[in-house]
Amino acid sequence: MDRSGIDNILAQLQATSALTSGVNKQTEDNEAVKVNFNETLKAAIDKVNDAQQTAGQLSRDFVSGESNTDLHEVMISLQKANVSFQSMVQVRNKLVTAYQEIMNMQV
């Protein structure tokens, strides 16, 4: 994941947080930010999947010797895939915890 992707996800998470707390985040031109949670989550999962697929392909290429893939490139892509996967797991854990708290609320 590149830096702009991380900044984009952080901005989306902050906007989502503001929306769930009842506060609308305003953009520079005074328009309310609209965030679709499903699309944001799907995009994040797709990026994690892409990182996993890229790391797997680079690893297979390196092992088979088919391309000029360097070991450090393979290791970096594997670490990026691992970090993005671990981040996704943490987000999932937070969502499950939030869901359980909501379900335990008395109406």
C-alpha positions, 0 to 999 in steps of 0.5 A: 500500500502506498502512502496516498492509499493509507492517507485516503483510508485514514480520511475515509475512516475519520469521515465515517467516524464523524458521521457515526458520531452525528457530526458531518465533516465539511470539505473545503468548499462546504460540501458534506462528505458522503462515505459509503461504508460497504464500498470503503470496506470492499476497496480496503479488502480488495487492496489487501487481496491485491497485495497478497496476490502480488506477493504470491506471484513474486514469490512463485517467480523468484522460486521458479527463476522465471523472471529477474525478481530480486529477493529483496523485492519478494521480501518487501512485497511479502511484508507489505502483504502481511502488514495489510492483512494484519491491519485488516484483521484488527479492523475486523476485530474492532467491527465484531466488538462494536457489533457485539456491544450494539447487540448487548445494548438494551432498548 
